[in-house]
Amino acid sequence: MNGIRKVTTGICALLTLVGCATNQSVDVEVEVEVEVEKKIDTKQRNKDKTEQSINIEAEFLLVRKAECVAVIARMKPLAEAGDSAAQMLLGECYGTGAGVEQDYVEAVKWFEKSANQGLHISMRSLGTLYAGGWGVTQNMVEAARWYELAAEKGNAAAQNDFARLFYFGLGVPQDYEQARKWYERAAAQGVLNAMYMLSLIYDEAQGVERDSNKAVAFAFGAAERGHPASMGRLGVYYAHGEGVPKDDVLAVIWYRRSAEAGDSNAQHNLANRYEEGRGVTQDFAMAAKWYHLAAEQGFAKAQNNLANLYLAGTGVEKNINEAFRWMRLAAEQGNAGSQASLGKLYTSAPEGLANIEQAIRWLRLAVKQNNAAGQNSLGWLYLTGDGLEQDFVRAKALFLKAANQGDLYAQNNLGLMYFKGVGVDQDYAEAAKWFVKAEHEGQPTSWLADMYLEGIVVEKNPVKAARLYRIISNKGNAPAQRKLAFLYREGRGVPQSDNEFIGWLKRAADQEDVEAMFSLGVAYEQGKAVKIDPVEAVHWFYEAAKKSYAAAQYNLAYSYYQGFGVETDYSAAIEWFRKAAEQNNIKSQHNLGMMYRRGEGVKKDNAIAIEWFRKAADQGFALSLANLADMYQRGEGVSQNITMAAQLFREAAEQGDVQSQAIIGGMYLAGKGVARDSKQGLFWYQKAAENGNINAQHRLALMYDNGSGIPRDYQQAAYWYRKAAEQGMTKSQSQLGVLYQFGRGVDVDFVESVKWYRKAAESGMSIAQANLGSMYLAGRGVTRDYKQGSEWLLKCNEPLSYRNFYQIIGRMI
């Protein structure tokens, strides 16, 4: 804020007998400390109208008070007798409180007497008192009147002050032309602040055509004489190459001179240079030092930037409390950007510091100033319902305001609402419009990359998708790094590269992206793009599992169950299966059921097993349905109920569990738990057989072979016996040998018959051993060999044994 004014009229007051009494011109240098902003907006100007702080201080204060007492004693009689210079001196004494008790009313009285006699110094001082409201009611119109009178008489300080009123529209209509006229007259008398303001006027084209050369010339003139703000402004000109060749080194030199003279704006700019490494070697500690100096002077931008350094631990020790302190100081000054940043900080701070109520308060203050970042952040709270009642209409309205101001995050958030159809009708074209706006300004989002990858509304373009993912990835976005990794794995939009796949996946995993951690674990588990490494796989599963990622918890549990990468530990397996199961991970629920049913790592408990099987079964998991069915069939943990078992086997079969398809087929044929139904039995056997179930293939073959419930069909029997035989079913191998021996459904082929008899015989099947022995004795398909024939016949002494078709359906997954 423009305001602290050092008025050096005291010297002239002490020189009354030399010239002031006769209104001779005396060089006066007035320094006005101005916080340099690139733009001085109307709101700030209006604020300056009501928040002036003009302080009457001068070299006069250097005179010892004891001497002032003597001066006052001599001057008062003269003043009372009408001497204008003595009246001015008394006004000065009362105004500054030098030698007398400070009394602005008395000061006004004596200045008025002197001014009415035409003494320009008193006119200027009277203007200052009216401007500040000291000893009189604040009256900028009256201040302007006295400043003008003094200025017309050549008072340089008054010319500067009068120009300032025109510049900001205080007491007079805002008029840059008049401001420039009076600043030029003051500058001609060597007023450095006037030179500085002229530099600003010509740079900002305020009432004149923009003239960078003049702007630089005025700034240089004041800077050479040590005016801090002008030195800083000269640094700005060199930084941007305005009126002078762009030169980062010279910019830093001038910033430093101004900063060392105490100019807070220059201190901020110098800090920024150190932070970015422009014109100097990057040095975050030096950046922090200069931000600190500017921040301590109340410079809001510096306070904000210093807060960010503390937040990141850059150049200073990380300290979130200090970050909050400086951010709050900036916000309390009304800095909208800081208010928005503080609001966002309150939403993302660690537990104990996060405060959603404070976040909302500061974001609303930023929104009142039409701050785009604040609008975006408050919109996000309405979108998510975090601390506020969820309101998609308000969220969209805030995003739209921010997006139209060019806020890239708001543009992406607005696009996201349309992309997901959240609070608005899903509209991919509208989503793409906003995503593309943000992308053109250098803030692409993964959602736009996804659209190019899949060809949603936009033309499918994996190459562009990969380019966007890379841009986002290079900014440290972990999800984008993960997606880019898989493009390299698949060779979509980029050349296939296992090294790039693992490299990007690790970068995302190192940022604790749980999906990347899990995927890296899978890569080491399965040997995708890397050598199989069970220990490394378990490491990444564990890292993701700690973050409650259910799929990783399941894989970690299974690793403990199998002893993959770790020692087998059923207790640890139970622990991690349970964590995943509690997040509704179906496989973990099923496996918990299996471990309780078997008593692995826990005491066997069929009732608890049923609870977990039921949780998975309720989500349609076929294996758990099958296990529930088997437990009802056996009466384990529940009362035996064959009807319920059949119902559950049917549900599992319909979910695609092949073994259940075979079992329910048998139950329909036997009328077990359901009404006997050959057609249904055949249907389910056929389904199970087609899905590769060896038992169903054999039973179906038997049905065709014997004409059991269906017309006899040896060709179909041979087809299904072969399917089962090729999977190692000894009974089917033996029966297939019979069909080839007697030419049923196939041409007679003793060699093929012997081949299948031998397979079954070598597996220990007695009837196949007997048949093979007979073939040797008869010399069919083999050279007649009584010895071989006798040996095979002797092996078939054991009674025939067949496996129980209704096996326990119990397998870990």
C-alpha positions in Angstrom: 0.0 0.0 0.0 1.3 3.5 -0.9 1.4 5.4 2.3 4.4 5.8 4.6 5.6 9.3 3.7 8.8 10.9 5.0 8.4 14.7 4.7 11.7 16.6 4.8 10.5 20.0 5.5 12.2 20.5 8.9 15.5 21.8 7.4 13.6 24.5 5.5 11.8 25.4 8.7 15.1 25.9 10.5 16.3 28.0 7.6 13.4 30.5 7.9 15.6 33.5 8.3 17.7 32.4 5.2 15.0 32.1 2.7 11.8 30.3 3.6 10.2 33.4 5.0 10.4 34.9 1.5 9.2 31.7 -0.2 12.5 31.1 -1.9 12.9 27.6 -3.6 14.7 25.0 -1.6 15.5 21.5 -2.9 13.5 19.0 -1.1 13.7 15.3 -1.6 10.6 13.3 -0.8 10.8 9.6 -0.6 7.5 7.7 -0.9 7.8 4.0 -0.2 5.6 2.2 -2.7 5.0 -1.5 -2.8 5.7 -2.2 -6.4 3.1 -4.2 -8.2 3.0 -4.8 -12.0 -0.7 -3.7 -12.0 -2.4 -1.4 -9.5 -6.0 -2.4 -9.8 -9.0 -0.2 -9.1 -9.8 -2.0 -5.8 -6.4 -1.2 -4.5 -6.8 2.4 -5.5 -10.1 2.7 -3.7 -8.5 1.1 -0.7 -5.8 3.7 -0.7 -8.4 6.4 -0.6 -9.5 5.3 2.9 -6.4 3.7 4.3 -3.8 6.4 4.2 -1.0 6.6 6.7 0.9 9.8 6.1 3.3 10.4 8.9 4.9 13.8 9.5 8.5 13.1 10.2 11.6 15.1 9.0 15.1 15.9 9.7 13.7 18.4 12.1 13.5 15.5 14.6 17.3 15.4 14.5 17.4 18.6 16.4 17.6 17.9 20.1 14.4 18.6 22.0 16.2 20.9 24.4 17.2 23.1 21.4 13.6 22.9 20.1 12.3 24.3 23.4 14.6 27.3 23.0 13.5 27.7 19.3 9.8 27.6 20.3 10.4 30.2 23.0 11.9 32.6 20.4 9.4 31.8 17.6 6.1 31.9 19.5 6.0 35.7 20.0 6.9 36.1 16.3 4.3 33.7 15.3 1.6 35.4 17.4 2.7 38.7 15.9 2.0 37.2 12.4 5.4 36.0 11.2 4.5 33.3 8.6 7.9 31.5 9.0 7.6 31.4 12.8 4.0 30.1 12.4 5.2 27.4 10.1 7.9 26.4 12.6 5.4 26.2 15.5 3.1 24.1 13.3 6.1 21.8 12.7 6.9 21.5 16.4 3.3 20.7 17.4 2.9 18.3 14.5 6.0 16.3 15.4 5.9 16.7 19.1 9.4 18.1 19.2 9.9 20.4 22.3 6.2 20.4 23.0 3.5 17.7 23.5 2.3 16.6 20.1 -0.9 18.4 19.3 -2.2 18.1 15.7 -5.0 20.6 16.4 -2.4 23.3 17.3 -0.3 22.2 14.3 -3.3 22.8 12.0 -3.9 26.2 13.6 -0.4 27.5 13.0 0.1 25.9 9.6 -3.2 27.5 8.5 -2.1 31.0 9.7 1.2 30.5 7.8 -0.4 29.1 4.7 -2.9 31.9 4.5 0.1 34.2 4.2 1.3 32.3 1.2 4.1 30.1 2.7 4.1 27.0 0.4 5.8 24.8 3.0 2.9 25.3 5.4 0.4 24.8 2.5 2.0 21.4 1.8 2.0 20.5 5.5 -1.6 21.5 5.9 -2.5 19.3 2.9 -0.7 16.4 4.6 -2.7 16.9 7.8 -6.0 17.0 5.9 -5.0 13.9 3.9 -4.2 12.0 7.2 -7.1 13.4 9.2 -4.8 14.7 11.9 -6.2 17.6 13.9 -9.0 17.9 11.4 -11.6 15.6 9.8 -10.0 13.8 7.0 -10.8 15.6 3.8 -9.0 14.7 0.6 -10.7 17.5 -1.3 -9.2 20.0 1.1 -5.9 18.2 1.0 -5.9 18.5 -2.7 -6.6 22.2 -2.5 -3.6 22.9 -0.2 -1.3 20.6 -2.2 -2.2 22.4 -5.4 -1.5 25.8 -3.9 1.9 24.7 -2.7 2.7 22.9 -5.9 1.8 25.9 -8.0 4.4 27.8 -5.9 7.0 25.3 -6.8 7.1 23.1 -3.7 8.5 19.9 -5.0 7.1 17.7 -2.2 3.6 19.1 -2.8 3.9 18.6 -6.5 4.7 14.9 -5.8 1.8 14.7 -3.4 -0.6 16.4 -5.7 0.4 14.1 -8.6 -0.3 11.1 -6.3 -3.9 12.3 -5.7 -4.5 12.4 -9.4 -2.9 9.0 -9.9 -5.1 7.3 -7.4 -8.2 9.5 -7.7 -8.1 10.8 -4.1 -9.9 14.1 -3.6 -9.8 14.7 -7.3 -11.0 12.7 -10.3 -8.5 10.1 -11.3 -6.4 11.7 -14.1 -3.2 10.1 -15.3 -2.4 13.0 -17.5 -2.5 15.5 -14.6 -0.6 13.0 -12.4 2.1 12.8 -15.1 2.3 16.6 -15.4 2.9 17.1 -11.7 5.2 14.1 -11.3 7.3 15.6 -14.1 7.5 19.0 -12.3 8.5 17.2 -9.1 11.0 15.0 -10.9 12.6 18.1 -12.5 13.4 19.2 -9.0 15.0 15.9 -8.2 12.1 14.1 -6.3 13.1 10.5 -6.7 9.7 9.1 -6.0 8.3 11.2 -8.9 10.9 9.7 -11.2 9.8 6.3 -10.1 6.1 7.0 -10.6 6.9 8.4 -14.1 8.7 5.2 -14.9 5.5 3.3 -13.9 3.2 5.6 -15.9 5.2 5.2 -19.1 5.6 1.5 -18.6 1.9 0.9 -18.0 0.8 3.4 -20.6 -1.3 5.3 -18.0 -2.5 8.5 -19.8 0.3 8.2 -22.3 1.5 5.9 -25.0 3.7 3.2 -23.7 7.3 4.2 -23.9 9.8 1.7 -22.5 12.7 3.9 -23.2 11.3 6.7 -21.0 10.2 4.3 -18.4 13.8 3.0 -18.2 15.3 6.5 -18.2 13.2 7.7 -15.3 13.9 4.5 -13.3 17.6 4.7 -14.0 17.7 8.4 -12.9 16.2 7.5 -9.5 18.1 4.2 -9.2 21.5 5.9 -9.7 20.7 8.2 -6.8 19.8 5.2 -4.6 16.0 5.1 -4.7 15.2 1.5 -3.6 12.0 1.0 -5.5 13.5 2.4 -8.7 16.5 0.1 -8.5 14.0 -2.8 -8.1 12.0 -1.6 -11.1 15.2 -1.3 -13.2 15.7 -5.0 -12.3 12.3 -5.8 -13.6 13.1 -4.0 -16.9 16.3 -6.1 -17.4 14.4 -9.2 -16.4 11.8 -8.8 -19.1 13.9 -7.0 -21.7 11.7 -3.9 -21.6 13.4 -0.7 -22.9 16.8 -2.5 -22.4 18.2 -5.8 -23.7 17.1 -8.7 -21.6 19.8 -9.5 -19.1 19.2 -11.8 -16.1 22.5 -11.0 -14.5 21.9 -7.2 -14.6 18.3 -7.9 -13.3 19.8 -9.7 -10.3 22.3 -6.9 -9.7 19.6 -4.2 -9.5 17.3 -6.4 -7.5 20.1 -7.0 -5.1 20.9 -3.3 -4.7 17.2 -2.5 -4.1 16.8 -5.5 -1.8 19.8 -4.5 0.3 18.3 -1.0 0.6 15.3 -2.7 2.2 12.8 -2.7 -0.7 10.5 -5.7 -0.1 9.4 -6.1 -3.7 13.0 -6.4 -4.8 13.7 -8.8 -2.0 10.9 -10.9 -3.3 12.1 -10.7 -6.9 15.7 -11.6 -5.8 14.4 -14.6 -3.8 12.5 -15.7 -6.9 15.6 -15.5 -9.0 17.5 -17.7 -6.5 14.6 -20.1 -6.4 14.5 -20.5 -10.2 18.3 -20.1 -10.8 17.9 -17.2 -13.3 20.8 -14.8 -13.4 22.3 -16.6 -10.4 23.2 -20.1 -9.4 20.1 -21.8 -8.0 20.2 -21.5 -4.2 17.1 -22.4 -2.2 18.7 -21.3 1.0 19.3 -17.8 -0.4 15.8 -17.7 -1.8 14.4 -18.5 1.6 16.6 -15.7 3.2 15.3 -13.0 0.8 11.7 -14.2 1.0 12.1 -14.0 4.8 13.2 -10.4 4.7 10.4 -9.4 2.4 7.9 -11.4 4.4 8.9 -9.8 7.6 8.0 -6.5 6.0 4.5 -7.8 5.3 5.0 -8.5 1.6 2.2 -11.0 0.9 3.6 -12.7 -2.1 6.9 -13.3 -0.3 5.0 -14.7 2.7 3.1 -17.0 0.4 6.3 -18.2 -1.4 8.1 -18.7 1.9 5.2 -20.8 3.2 5.6 -23.0 0.1 9.3 -23.5 0.8 8.5 -24.5 4.4 5.8 -26.8 3.1 8.3 -28.6 0.7 11.4 -28.3 3.0 13.2 -26.5 0.2 16.0 -24.2 1.4 14.7 -24.5 4.9 13.8 -27.4 7.2 10.4 -28.7 6.4 8.0 -27.2 8.9 4.3 -27.2 8.2 3.5 -25.0 11.2 5.8 -22.3 9.7 4.1 -22.9 6.3 0.7 -22.3 7.9 2.0 -19.2 9.8 3.3 -17.4 6.7 0.5 -18.4 4.5 -2.0 -17.1 7.1 -0.2 -13.8 7.3 -0.4 -13.3 3.6 -4.1 -14.4 3.5 -5.0 -12.0 6.4 -3.7 -9.1 4.2 -6.4 -10.0 1.7 -4.1 -11.6 -0.8 -6.6 -13.8 -2.7 -4.0 -16.2 -4.0 -2.8 -16.8 -0.4 -6.3 -17.2 0.8 -6.9 -19.9 -1.9 -3.6 -21.6 -1.0 -4.3 -21.5 2.7 -7.7 -23.0 2.1 -6.2 -25.8 0.0 -3.5 -26.3 2.6 -6.1 -26.9 5.3 -7.7 -29.6 3.3 -4.5 -31.5 2.6 -2.6 -31.0 5.9 -1.8 -34.0 8.2 -4.2 -35.0 10.9 -4.3 -32.5 13.7 -3.7 -29.6 11.3 -6.3 -30.3 8.7 -9.4 -28.2 9.3 -12.1 -28.3 6.8 -14.1 -25.4 8.4 -11.0 -23.1 8.1 -10.4 -24.4 4.6 -14.0 -23.4 3.5 -13.7 -20.0 5.3 -10.5 -19.0 3.4 -11.6 -20.5 0.1 -14.8 -18.4 0.3 -12.8 -15.3 1.0 -10.7 -16.0 -2.1 -13.9 -16.7 -4.1 -15.3 -13.3 -3.1 -12.3 -11.8 -4.8 -13.1 -13.9 -7.9 -9.9 -15.9 -7.4 -9.8 -18.8 -9.9 -7.8 -21.1 -7.7 -10.2 -20.6 -4.8 -13.2 -21.2 -7.1 -11.6 -24.4 -8.3 -10.8 -25.7 -4.7 -14.2 -24.7 -3.3 -15.9 -26.4 -6.3 -14.0 -29.6 -5.5 -15.3 -29.6 -2.0 -18.9 -29.2 -3.3 -18.2 -32.0 -5.8 -16.9 -34.4 -3.2 -19.1 -33.3 -0.4 -16.0 -32.8 1.8 -17.1 -30.5 4.7 -20.0 -29.2 2.6 -23.3 -30.7 1.5 -22.6 -32.3 -1.9 -23.8 -29.9 -4.5 -23.0 -30.7 -8.1 -24.7 -27.5 -9.4 -22.5 -25.2 -7.3 -19.4 -27.3 -8.1 -20.1 -27.0 -11.8 -20.7 -23.2 -11.5 -17.5 -22.6 -9.6 -15.5 -24.8 -12.0 -17.0 -22.9 -14.9 -16.1 -19.5 -13.4 -12.5 -20.6 -12.8 -12.2 -22.3 -16.1 -13.3 -19.2 -18.0 -10.6 -17.3 -16.2 -8.1 -19.8 -17.6 -7.6 -22.0 -14.5 -6.3 -25.2 -16.0 -7.2 -27.4 -13.0 -10.8 -26.1 -13.2 -11.0 -26.8 -16.9 -9.9 -30.4 -16.2 -12.3 -30.8 -13.3 -15.2 -29.5 -15.5 -14.1 -31.9 -18.2 -14.1 -34.7 -15.6 -17.7 -34.0 -14.6 -18.8 -34.4 -18.2 -16.5 -37.4 -18.7 -17.9 -39.3 -15.7 -21.4 -37.8 -15.9 -21.2 -36.5 -12.4 -23.9 -33.9 -11.7 -24.3 -33.4 -15.5 -25.4 -35.6 -18.3 -22.4 -37.6 -19.5 -21.1 -35.8 -22.5 -17.7 -36.9 -23.9 -17.7 -34.1 -26.5 -18.0 -31.4 -23.8 -15.4 -33.2 -21.7 -13.0 -33.3 -24.6 -13.6 -29.5 -25.1 -12.4 -28.6 -21.6 -9.6 -31.2 -21.5 -8.2 -29.9 -24.8 -8.4 -26.3 -23.5 -6.2 -27.3 -20.5 -3.9 -29.3 -22.7 -3.3 -26.4 -25.1 -2.1 -24.4 -22.1 0.3 -27.1 -21.0 -1.8 -28.9 -18.4 -2.9 -32.2 -20.1 -4.8 -34.7 -18.0 -4.8 -38.5 -18.0 -8.5 -38.4 -18.9 -7.7 -36.8 -22.3 -4.9 -39.2 -22.9 -7.4 -42.0 -22.1 -9.8 -40.6 -24.7 -7.1 -40.6 -27.4 -6.0 -44.1 -26.4 -9.5 -45.5 -26.7 -10.9 -43.1 -29.4 -13.6 -41.7 -27.3 -15.1 -38.8 -29.2 -11.7 -37.8 -30.5 -9.9 -39.8 -33.2 -8.1 -42.8 -31.7 -4.5 -41.9 -31.5 -2.3 -44.1 -29.2 0.8 -42.0 -30.2 -0.8 -38.8 -28.9 -2.1 -40.6 -25.8 1.4 -41.8 -25.1 2.8 -38.3 -25.6 0.4 -36.8 -23.2 1.0 -39.5 -20.6 4.7 -38.8 -20.9 4.2 -35.0 -20.3 2.1 -35.7 -17.3 4.5 -38.4 -16.1 7.5 -36.0 -16.3 5.6 -33.7 -13.9 5.6 -36.6 -11.4 2.1 -37.8 -11.9 2.2 -41.4 -10.6 -1.0 -42.7 -12.3 0.2 -41.3 -15.7 3.6 -43.0 -15.1 1.8 -46.3 -14.5 -0.4 -45.9 -17.6 2.7 -45.0 -19.7 4.4 -48.1 -18.4 1.7 -50.4 -19.7 1.8 -48.7 -23.1 5.5 -49.7 -23.3 4.6 -53.2 -22.1 2.0 -53.5 -24.9 3.8 -51.4 -27.5 0.8 -49.1 -28.0 1.8 -45.6 -29.3 5.4 -46.3 -28.3 7.9 -49.0 -29.2 7.5 -52.1 -27.0 10.1 -51.9 -24.3 10.3 -54.1 -21.2 12.9 -51.7 -19.7 10.7 -48.7 -20.1 7.8 -50.7 -18.7 9.6 -51.5 -15.6 11.3 -48.1 -15.3 8.1 -46.1 -15.4 6.3 -48.6 -13.2 9.0 -48.3 -10.6 8.8 -44.5 -10.7 5.1 -44.7 -10.0 5.6 -47.3 -7.3 8.3 -45.2 -5.7 5.7 -42.5 -5.3 3.6 -45.0 -3.5 1.0 -45.5 -6.3 -0.6 -48.7 -5.0 -1.7 -50.0 -8.4 1.9 -49.6 -9.6 3.3 -51.3 -6.5 0.9 -54.2 -7.1 1.6 -54.4 -10.8 5.4 -54.5 -10.1 4.8 -57.3 -7.7 2.9 -59.2 -10.4 5.7 -58.6 -12.9 8.2 -60.2 -10.5 5.8 -63.0 -9.6 5.1 -63.9 -13.2 8.4 -62.9 -14.8 6.8 -60.1 -17.0 9.7 -58.0 -18.4 11.9 -59.1 -15.5 13.2 -62.4 -14.2 10.9 -64.1 -11.7 11.9 -62.9 -8.3 9.6 -64.2 -5.5 11.3 -62.0 -2.8 10.9 -58.8 -4.9 7.4 -59.8 -5.7 6.5 -60.2 -2.1 8.2 -56.9 -1.2 5.9 -54.9 -3.6 2.8 -56.9 -2.6 3.6 -56.0 1.0 4.1 -52.3 0.2 0.7 -52.1 -1.6 -1.0 -54.3 1.0 0.0 -51.9 3.8 -2.0 -49.3 1.9 -5.1 -51.5 2.1 -5.0 -52.5 -1.6 -7.1 -55.6 -1.5 -5.6 -57.3 -4.5 -2.1 -57.0 -3.1 -3.3 -58.2 0.3 -4.7 -61.3 -1.4 -1.5 -61.9 -3.4 0.6 -61.5 -0.2 -1.6 -63.9 1.7 -1.3 -66.5 -1.1 2.5 -66.0 -1.1 2.5 -66.9 2.6 0.2 -69.8 1.9 2.4 -71.2 -0.8 5.7 -70.2 0.6 6.4 -68.1 -2.4 9.2 -65.6 -1.6 8.6 -66.1 2.1 8.5 -69.0 4.5 5.1 -70.8 4.4 3.1 -69.2 7.2 -0.6 -70.1 7.4 -1.1 -67.6 10.3 0.2 -64.7 8.1 -1.9 -66.0 5.2 -5.0 -65.9 7.4 -4.2 -62.4 8.5 -3.8 -60.9 5.0 -6.7 -63.0 3.5 -8.9 -61.6 6.3 -7.8 -57.9 5.6 -8.6 -58.4 1.9 -11.8 -60.3 2.6 -13.1 -57.5 4.8 -12.8 -55.3 1.7 -15.0 -57.8 -0.1 -12.2 -59.4 -2.0 -14.0 -62.5 -3.2 -11.0 -64.8 -3.6 -9.8 -64.0 -0.1 -13.3 -64.7 1.3 -13.3 -68.1 -0.5 -9.7 -68.9 0.7 -10.5 -68.0 4.3 -13.5 -70.5 4.0 -11.1 -73.2 2.7 -8.6 -72.6 5.5 -11.3 -72.8 8.2 -12.7 -75.9 6.5 -9.3 -77.6 6.5 -8.0 -76.2 9.7 -5.0 -74.6 8.1 -3.5 -71.8 10.3 -6.6 -71.8 12.5 -8.7 -74.3 14.4 -10.9 -76.2 11.9 -14.4 -74.5 12.1 -17.0 -75.4 9.5 -19.4 -72.8 10.8 -16.9 -70.0 10.2 -15.9 -71.6 6.8 -19.6 -71.4 5.8 -19.8 -67.7 6.8 -16.9 -66.8 4.5 -18.1 -69.1 1.7 -21.5 -67.5 1.9 -20.0 -63.9 1.7 -18.3 -64.9 -1.6 -21.3 -66.9 -2.8 -23.5 -63.9 -2.3 -21.4 -62.1 -4.8 -21.9 -65.0 -7.2 -18.5 -66.7 -6.7 -18.9 -70.2 -8.2 -16.3 -72.0 -6.2 -17.8 -70.8 -2.9 -21.2 -71.8 -4.1 -19.8 -75.3 -4.9 -18.2 -75.6 -1.5 -21.4 -74.5 0.3 -23.3 -77.1 -1.8 -20.8 -79.8 -0.8 -21.0 -78.9 2.9 -24.9 -79.1 2.7 -24.6 -82.4 1.0 -22.2 -83.8 3.7 -23.8 -82.0 6.6 -20.6 -80.2 7.6 -21.3 -77.1 9.7 -25.0 -77.2 8.7 -27.7 -79.8 8.8 -27.5 -82.1 5.8 -29.8 -80.8 3.1 -29.4 -82.5 -0.3 -32.1 -80.3 -1.8 -30.2 -77.1 -0.8 -27.0 -78.8 -2.0 -28.5 -79.4 -5.4 -29.8 -75.8 -5.6 -26.3 -74.4 -4.8 -24.6 -76.8 -7.2 -27.0 -75.6 -9.9 -26.2 -71.9 -9.1 -22.4 -72.7 -9.2 -23.0 -74.6 -12.5 -24.8 -71.6 -14.0 -21.9 -69.4 -12.9 -19.6 -71.6 -15.0 -18.0 -73.9 -12.4 -17.3 -77.0 -14.5 -17.1 -79.5 -11.7 -20.5 -78.3 -10.4 -21.9 -78.7 -13.9 -20.8 -82.4 -13.8 -22.1 -82.9 -10.3 -25.6 -81.4 -10.9 -25.8 -83.5 -14.1 -25.3 -86.6 -12.1 -27.8 -85.4 -9.5 -30.5 -84.9 -12.2 -29.8 -88.4 -13.6 -30.0 -90.0 -10.1 -32.9 -87.8 -8.9 -30.7 -86.8 -5.9 -31.9 -83.5 -4.3 -33.9 -82.8 -7.5 -36.6 -84.6 -9.5 -35.0 -87.2 -11.8 -34.6 -85.5 -15.2 -32.5 -87.3 -17.9 -32.8 -84.3 -20.2 -31.3 -81.9 -17.6 -28.7 -84.5 -16.6 -27.6 -84.9 -20.2 -27.6 -81.1 -20.6 -25.3 -80.5 -17.7 -23.0 -83.4 -18.5 -22.7 -82.1 -22.0 -21.8 -78.6 -20.7 -19.2 -80.0 -18.3 -17.8 -82.3 -20.9 -17.5 -79.5 -23.5 -15.7 -77.4 -20.8 -13.1 -80.2 -20.3 -14.4 -82.0 -17.2 -12.9 -85.4 -17.5 -15.5 -87.1 -15.3 -18.4 -85.6 -17.3 -16.7 -86.7 -20.5 -16.4 -90.3 -19.3 -20.0 -90.4 -17.9 -21.3 -88.9 -21.1 -19.4 -91.5 -23.1 -20.9 -94.3 -21.0 -24.4 -92.9 -21.5 -23.9 -93.0 -25.3 -22.1 -96.4 -25.1 -24.9 -98.1 -23.0 -27.8 -96.1 -24.4 -28.6 -94.9 -20.8 -31.3 -92.2 -20.9 -30.4 -91.4 -24.6 -30.2 -93.4 -27.8 -27.1 -95.5 -28.1 -24.5 -93.8 -30.2 -21.1 -95.5 -30.4 -19.5 -92.7 -32.4 -20.4 -90.2 -29.7 -19.2 -92.7 -27.1 -15.9 -93.0 -28.9 -15.6 -89.2 -29.2 -16.1 -88.6 -25.5 -14.0 -91.6 -24.4 -11.1 -90.2 -26.4 -11.5 -86.7 -24.9 -11.3 -88.2 -21.4 -8.7 -90.7 -22.3 -6.4 -88.1 -23.6 -6.6 -86.3 -20.2 -5.5 -89.6 -18.5 -8.9 -91.1 -17.5 -8.0 -94.8 -17.2 -11.6 -96.0 -17.4 -12.1 -94.1 -20.7 -8.7 -95.4 -22.0 -9.9 -99.0 -21.3 -13.3 -98.4 -22.8 -11.8 -96.8 -25.9 -9.6 -99.9 -26.3 -12.8 -102.0 -26.3 -14.4 -99.9 -29.0 -11.3 -100.2 -31.3 -11.1 -104.0 -30.6 -14.7 -104.6 -31.7 -15.2 -101.7 -34.1 -17.9 -99.9 -32.3 -18.2 -96.3 -33.5 -14.7 -96.6 -35.0 -13.1 -98.9 -37.5 -11.6 -102.1 -35.9 -8.0 -101.3 -35.1 -6.2 -103.8 -32.9 -3.0 -101.6 -32.7 -5.1 -98.6 -31.5 -6.9 -100.9 -29.1 -3.7 -102.2 -27.6 -2.4 -98.7 -27.3 -5.3 -97.6 -25.1 -5.4 -100.9 -23.1 -1.7 -100.5 -22.4 -2.2 -96.9 -21.1 -5.0 -98.0 -18.7 -3.1 -101.2 -17.7 0.0 -99.3 -16.8 -2.1 -97.1 -14.6 -3.1 -100.2 -12.7 -6.6 -100.8 -14.1 -7.4 -104.5 -13.7 -9.8 -105.0 -16.6 -7.4 -103.2 -19.0 -4.6 -105.5 -17.8 -6.8 -108.5 -18.5 -7.7 -107.2 -22.0 -4.1 -106.4 -22.8 -3.0 -109.9 -21.7 -5.7 -111.4 -24.0 -4.5 -109.3 -26.9 -0.9 -110.6 -26.4 -2.2 -114.3 -26.1 -4.2 -113.8 -29.3 -1.5 -111.8 -31.1 -3.9 -109.0 -32.0 -2.3 -105.6 -32.5 1.0 -107.0 -31.1 3.2 -110.0 -31.8 1.7 -113.0 -30.0 3.6 -113.4 -26.8 2.3 -115.9 -24.2 4.8 -114.7 -21.6 3.7 -111.0 -21.9 0.1 -112.2 -22.0 0.4 -114.2 -18.9 2.1 -111.5 -17.0 -0.6 -109.0 -17.7 -3.3 -111.5 -16.8 -1.6 -112.2 -13.5 -1.6 -108.5 -12.6 -5.3 -108.2 -12.7 -5.8 -110.2 -9.5 -6.8 -107.0 -7.5 -10.5 -106.2 -7.5 -11.6 -103.3 -9.7 -11.6 -100.0 -8.0 -13.1 -96.8 -9.2 -12.7 -93.3 -7.9 -15.6 -91.8 -6.2 -17.2 -89.4 -8.7 -18.4 -87.0 -6.0 -15.0 -85.7 -5.0 -14.7 -82.9 -2.4 -14.6 -79.6 -4.4 -11.9 -78.0 -2.4 -9.1 -76.1 -4.1 -7.3 -72.9 -3.2 -7.2 -70.2 -5.8 
